Amino acid sequence: MTRMGDVLAGIHSTWEFDTDSVLIRFERGIRTPKLFQALGERRIPYEALSSVELAPGSRKGTVVLHALPRPGADPLVEAAAGQLRPAADPYRLVLPAERESLASYYAGELRAALGPEAGEEADRHLVAAPSAPLQFKAYDGKVSFDGKIVGFRWFWTGASSAKWKAGDQSFPVSELAGVEWSSPETTGGHLRLLRRGADGEPERVDRGEVDQDPASVVFGPGYGLVHESLPLAAAVLEAVRASEPDDRGPVDRGAGKRRAAPGDIADRIRHLGELRDSGLVTDEEFTAKKRELLAEL
């Protein structure tokens, strides 16, 4: 890979290459996309990337170095679900056309640094989400996230009678299965929390329109803006994934039941302990899950 500290400066952002990752620093300025300003900077491990492209830019006299993350590697991209405009894509570095040769060199270096699993979906987040606490104003309420609990406080000027009847809401991360973010730049923009059912799987019930669902907030002109709502959605998604112990393991197909290697069990119990120490699972949940894991030996 390139020498540690190599820098490629573009329009709105600068990429600083390290031995195992690239640090993307976003500029602050009136012309810089607000999402970039909200993100500040992001460190992207090379193992989080699936491919690298170099193509002419949409603006005359520019080229674009575009690194594509692996599916599931970045909670921000996962939450956005393909809804970001190209100009707001944090993985695009726009450069003057005269730097095309330099951009081509770095594109080749990045391709050479891609991991052996570049073509596969990531089994965990490899890029950090924006840090909590985060909050924003939707049309019908204020949303806040402190790292453990998502809170909705309704506005009397925008909330439906159904939401007023339900009252302000608090959703612990442990009760959530995911987040549904629909861009405020499209009709029907909203943020909806996907709750976990009694079996641990996402609820499959149809909760109707988002303006009637107390587990959702509605966006609108000036409300739930991308640079405010998407970072929060990504942070919640990251916390939800972190609260889910990795219960995968080798399967003994001959016996028809799951059997895990002792090393895998030890790693999973150690991960559970970290979740307990950070407050994401209770002592009771830790003990119960540890008992389940030991039973797999």
C-alpha positions in Angstrom: 0.0 0.0 0.0 1.0 3.7 -0.2 3.2 5.2 2.4 1.5 6.0 5.7 0.5 9.7 5.6 0.0 10.0 1.9 -2.7 12.5 1.2 -5.0 13.0 -1.7 -6.9 16.3 -1.5 -10.1 16.7 -3.5 -13.2 19.0 -3.6 -15.0 18.9 -0.2 -12.8 16.1 1.3 -9.3 14.8 1.7 -8.2 11.2 1.9 -5.3 10.3 4.1 -3.9 6.8 3.5 -2.7 4.6 6.3 -1.3 1.1 6.3 -4.7 -0.5 6.9 -7.3 2.2 6.4 -8.0 5.6 4.8 -9.0 8.6 6.9 -11.5 10.8 5.1 -11.6 14.3 6.4 -14.5 16.5 5.2 -14.2 20.2 4.7 -16.4 22.8 6.3 -17.8 25.4 4.0 -20.9 26.8 2.5 -20.6 24.6 -0.6 -19.8 21.4 1.3 -22.7 19.0 1.6 -24.2 19.3 5.1 -23.9 15.6 5.6 -20.2 15.8 5.1 -19.9 18.6 7.7 -22.0 16.6 10.2 -19.7 13.6 9.7 -16.5 15.6 10.2 -14.2 12.7 9.4 -14.4 8.9 9.0 -11.8 6.1 9.1 -12.5 3.4 6.6 -10.6 0.1 7.0 -9.6 -1.4 3.7 -11.4 -4.6 4.7 -14.6 -2.6 4.6 -14.3 -1.9 0.9 -15.6 -4.1 -2.0 -14.2 -2.2 -5.0 -12.7 1.0 -6.2 -13.7 3.0 -9.4 -12.3 6.0 -11.2 -14.7 7.8 -13.6 -15.3 11.2 -15.1 -17.2 13.5 -12.8 -20.6 15.0 -13.5 -19.0 18.4 -13.4 -16.9 19.3 -16.4 -13.2 19.1 -15.7 -13.5 16.6 -12.8 -12.9 13.0 -12.1 -14.3 10.9 -9.2 -12.4 8.3 -7.2 -15.2 6.1 -5.7 -14.7 3.5 -3.1 -17.6 1.2 -2.6 -18.2 -0.3 0.8 -19.1 -4.0 1.3 -22.8 -4.5 2.1 -23.2 -4.5 5.8 -19.8 -2.9 6.6 -21.0 0.6 7.2 -24.1 1.4 9.3 -24.5 4.8 7.6 -24.7 3.3 4.1 -26.8 0.5 5.4 -29.3 2.9 7.0 -29.3 5.1 3.8 -30.2 2.0 1.7 -29.2 3.6 -1.6 -31.1 6.9 -1.0 -28.2 9.3 -0.9 -27.6 11.6 -3.9 -24.2 11.1 -5.5 -23.1 14.5 -4.3 -23.7 13.4 -0.7 -22.0 10.0 -1.0 -19.1 10.1 1.6 -17.2 7.5 -0.4 -16.8 9.7 -3.5 -13.7 11.9 -3.8 -14.1 14.6 -6.5 -10.9 15.8 -8.0 -9.8 18.3 -10.8 -9.2 16.5 -14.1 -5.6 17.4 -14.0 -5.1 15.0 -11.0 -6.5 12.0 -12.9 -3.1 10.3 -13.1 -2.6 10.7 -9.4 -6.1 9.5 -8.7 -5.5 6.5 -11.0 -2.4 5.6 -9.0 -4.3 5.7 -5.7 -7.2 3.7 -7.2 -4.7 1.0 -8.1 -3.2 1.1 -4.6 -6.6 0.8 -3.0 -7.6 -2.2 -5.2 -4.4 -3.9 -4.2 -5.2 -3.4 -0.5 -8.7 -4.9 -0.7 -9.2 -7.9 1.6 -9.9 -11.5 0.5 -13.6 -11.1 1.5 -14.1 -7.9 -0.6 -16.8 -9.6 -2.7 -18.7 -10.8 0.3 -21.2 -9.2 2.6 -19.7 -8.2 5.9 -20.9 -10.1 8.9 -20.4 -7.1 11.2 -20.0 -3.3 11.0 -16.4 -2.4 10.1 -16.9 1.4 10.0 -18.0 3.4 13.0 -21.4 5.2 13.0 -21.6 8.8 14.3 -21.4 8.9 18.0 -24.3 9.5 20.4 -25.8 11.6 21.8 -27.7 12.7 18.7 -31.0 14.4 18.1 -33.1 16.1 15.5 -36.6 17.6 14.9 -39.1 15.7 12.8 -42.4 17.2 11.7 -44.3 15.6 14.5 -41.8 15.2 17.3 -38.2 15.4 18.5 -36.0 12.4 18.3 -33.1 11.7 20.6 -30.6 8.9 21.1 -28.2 8.6 24.0 -26.6 5.4 22.9 -29.0 3.1 24.8 -32.5 4.6 24.4 -34.3 6.2 21.5 -36.8 8.8 22.6 -39.7 10.4 20.8 -41.3 13.6 22.2 -44.4 14.6 20.3 -45.1 18.1 19.0 -48.7 19.3 19.5 -48.5 21.1 16.2 -47.7 18.0 14.1 -48.4 14.8 15.9 -51.5 12.7 15.1 -54.1 12.0 17.7 -52.9 8.4 17.7 -49.4 9.5 18.8 -50.8 11.9 21.4 -52.9 9.1 22.8 -49.9 6.8 23.0 -47.8 9.5 24.7 -44.1 10.2 24.4 -42.1 7.1 23.7 -38.8 5.5 24.8 -37.3 2.5 23.1 -34.3 0.7 24.6 -31.9 -0.6 22.0 -32.4 -4.1 23.4 -36.1 -4.0 22.2 -35.2 -3.1 18.6 -34.5 -5.2 15.6 -33.5 -2.4 13.2 -34.3 1.1 11.7 -36.1 2.1 8.6 -35.0 5.5 7.2 -36.8 7.0 4.3 -35.1 10.1 3.0 -36.7 13.5 3.7 -35.9 14.4 0.1 -38.5 12.0 -1.1 -42.3 11.8 -0.6 -43.1 10.0 2.6 -39.8 10.6 4.4 -39.7 9.1 7.9 -37.8 7.2 10.5 -39.4 4.1 11.9 -38.0 1.8 14.6 -38.4 -1.9 13.9 -39.2 -3.6 17.2 -38.3 -7.1 18.2 -40.9 -9.7 18.8 -41.1 -12.2 21.7 -39.2 -14.7 19.6 -36.3 -12.2 19.1 -37.2 -11.7 15.4 -38.4 -8.4 13.9 -42.1 -7.9 14.3 -44.0 -8.7 11.1 -47.2 -6.9 11.9 -48.4 -4.1 9.6 -48.4 -1.0 11.7 -50.1 1.2 9.1 -49.1 4.7 8.2 -46.1 6.3 9.9 -48.1 9.3 11.1 -50.2 6.8 13.1 -47.3 4.6 14.4 -45.9 5.7 17.7 -42.6 3.9 16.8 -42.0 6.4 13.9 -41.7 10.0 13.1 -42.6 11.9 10.0 -40.3 14.2 8.0 -41.3 17.2 6.0 -39.9 20.4 4.6 -37.2 21.6 7.0 -37.7 18.6 9.3 -35.6 15.4 9.6 -33.0 16.7 7.2 -30.5 14.1 5.9 -27.5 15.4 7.8 -29.5 15.3 11.0 -31.7 12.2 10.7 -29.4 9.8 8.9 -26.5 9.9 11.4 -28.9 9.2 14.2 -30.4 6.3 12.2 -27.0 4.9 11.6 -26.0 5.2 15.3 -29.2 3.4 16.4 -28.5 0.6 13.8 -25.0 0.2 15.0 -26.2 -0.1 18.6 -28.8 -2.6 17.6 -26.3 -4.8 15.8 -23.8 -4.5 18.8 -26.5 -5.7 21.2 -27.1 -8.9 19.2 -24.7 -11.6 20.3 -23.2 -13.6 17.4 -24.9 -16.9 17.7 -23.5 -18.4 14.6 -21.3 -21.5 14.9 -20.3 -24.7 13.1 -23.2 -27.0 12.4 -22.9 -30.7 12.9 -25.1 -31.7 9.9 -24.7 -35.4 10.7 -26.3 -35.0 14.1 -28.8 -32.4 12.8 -27.9 -29.9 15.6 -25.6 -27.0 16.2 -22.3 -27.7 17.8 -19.7 -24.9 18.3 -16.0 -25.1 18.8 -14.8 -24.3 22.4 -12.8 -21.3 21.0 -15.9 -19.9 19.4 -17.9 -20.3 22.6 -15.1 -18.5 24.6 -15.0 -15.6 22.1 -18.8 -15.2 22.2 -18.9 -15.3 26.0 -16.1 -12.7 26.0 -18.2 -10.5 23.6 -21.2 -10.9 25.8 -19.2 -9.7 28.8 -18.2 -6.6 26.9 -21.8 -5.9 26.1 -22.7 -6.3 29.7 -19.9 -4.0 30.9 -21.1 -1.4 28.4 -24.6 -1.7 29.7 -26.1 -3.1 26.5 -27.2 -6.3 28.2 -28.2 -6.9 31.8 -26.5 -9.3 34.2 -29.5 -11.6 33.9 -29.4 -11.6 30.1 -25.6 -12.3 30.2 -26.1 -15.2 32.6 -28.9 -16.7 30.6 -27.1 -16.4 27.3 -23.8 -17.7 28.7 -25.7 -20.8 29.9 -27.1 -21.3 26.4 -23.7 -21.0 24.9 -22.1 -23.5 27.3 -24.8 -25.9 26.4 -23.7 -25.9 22.8 -20.4 -27.6 23.7 
